Amino acid sequence: MEEDKGGMSLLSEAMTSCTLLTETRTADGYGGYTASWTDGDGFSAAIVLDSSGADSRAQAAAVVNKYTVTTSKAVTLSFHDVFRRESDEKIFRVISDGDDKHTPASAGLDMRQVQAEEWRIPDDD
């Protein structure tokens, strides 16, 4: 008989540390603003490159890579939230709404999913 790993699942094994990034805009005195980014709350997520046929063709055409991001239901990522995967410091921007795709309250599986794209924090120039 296989040993119980205390409820460890493939999903929880795939989770990695991430940090939500918060943008703060400050008036630059010339009618524009300067943006700065600070670390916000940490969370765990499984981040998987979307390798569906259409997305693979788009990636081959040098379009930005798209990812499926899975978190617990306690984490709600919203459209255009920005976060960093700590293992490689890659930045992602959410391109869907976390309230749209999650397991129901009665489900034993605790997950919420969003789509995200690789992203780069814009330079101030």
Protein Blocks (a to p, Z undefined) as FASTA:
>chain_A
ZZdehhpafklmmpccddddddddddehnopacddddddddddddddddfbfklmmmmmn
opacdddddddfklccdehiacddfklopacddfbdfklpccdfklmbdcdddddddddd
ddfZZ
